[in-house]
């Protein structure tokens, strides 16, 4: 029987593929050409309507830990003078416990809402991180080299 069609080998390959699926992680960020994040000092993190876990506060806390001024809440409650709005979406999954599967963050120009940078983090069950770690990872990728 050829190597690839042996039932034992096919089973082994299938089990290997299934086990690796739980180890997926992806993270990164893209800066819009011409965007200058180094000029940004104040942010308002806009609450993602379906979020009931307070991720907007967590992102604002991480921005403050990075040395920025940050508020959070509905867009209508944003302070009059902010340099950028931060929007996000979070996705959760179940594997014995609920965990954050993915976090996407967009930094937008406060004047016109234009996206200046986009970052994301995806960690499946075996590489999972806490929401705080994922926010730190995404923001770190977005602002790498642009911190005050």
Buried (B, 14 or more C-beta within 10 A) or exposed (E): EEEEEEEEEEEEEEEEEEEEEEEEEEBEBEBBEEBEBEEBEBBBBBBBEEBEBEBBBBBBBBBEEBEBBBBBBEEEEBEEEBBBBBBBBBEEBEEEEEBBBBBBBBBBBBEEEEBBBBBBBBBBBEEBBEBBBBBBBBBBBBBEEBEE
